[in-house]
Amino acid sequence: MKKMVGWTLTLATLLIGGVIYYFITLSLYEPSKDAFDFPVPKNAELVQENEQGKSYDWSKASEENGNTIWI
């Protein structure tokens, strides 16, 4: 009986954690209408727009170090 409760709690924790991670990850990005729904961070600032595309400034990314682990 204790084994069954342990497995149930483990599976429930993993499922709830997965759902929370999924919704947090999706809430940080919005699909770009111009780039075939490519995800753009919601807090990225549009710097430049021309016929070739859009340029964003996003504080969590840098040219030297790339994206951070904690996006």
LINKADA-V983334 format. One record per residue. RES is the residue in three letters. PSI is psi in whole degrees, -180 to 180 (none if undefined). D_CENTER is the distance of its C-alpha to the mean C-alpha in Angstrom with 2 decimals. Layout:
RES	PSI	D_CENTER
RES	PSI	D_CENTER
This chain:
MET	-42	38.96
LYS	-34	37.01
LYS	-41	35.28
MET	-43	34.16
VAL	-41	32.78
GLY	-46	30.94
TRP	-39	29.30
THR	-45	28.42
LEU	-40	26.79
THR	-48	24.86
LEU	-40	23.58
ALA	-41	22.80
THR	-45	20.85
LEU	-41	18.77
LEU	-47	18.23
ILE	-42	17.33
GLY	-41	14.96
GLY	-41	13.21
VAL	-44	13.11
ILE	-45	11.81
TYR	-44	8.91
TYR	-48	8.21
PHE	-35	8.67
ILE	-43	6.84
THR	-43	3.41
LEU	-29	5.28
SER	-13	6.92
LEU	-14	5.09
TYR	155	5.79
GLU	145	9.25
PRO	138	11.26
SER	129	13.95
LYS	-26	17.36
ASP	-21	19.12
ALA	44	17.15
PHE	47	17.12
ASP	27	13.83
PHE	135	11.89
PRO	132	8.44
VAL	131	9.26
PRO	138	7.74
LYS	-29	9.76
ASN	14	11.61
ALA	140	12.70
GLU	127	16.44
LEU	119	18.33
VAL	-44	21.10
GLN	144	23.01
GLU	130	23.45
ASN	-171	26.17
GLU	-18	27.23
GLN	-24	25.35
GLY	-165	21.89
LYS	147	19.78
SER	128	19.08
TYR	152	16.43
ASP	124	16.61
TRP	118	13.53
SER	-23	14.79
LYS	-3	12.28
ALA	147	13.48
SER	157	17.14
GLU	-31	19.48
GLU	-41	21.18
ASN	-7	18.51
GLY	-160	15.48
ASN	154	11.91
THR	167	11.94
ILE	-38	11.05
TRP	72	9.59
ILE	none	6.59
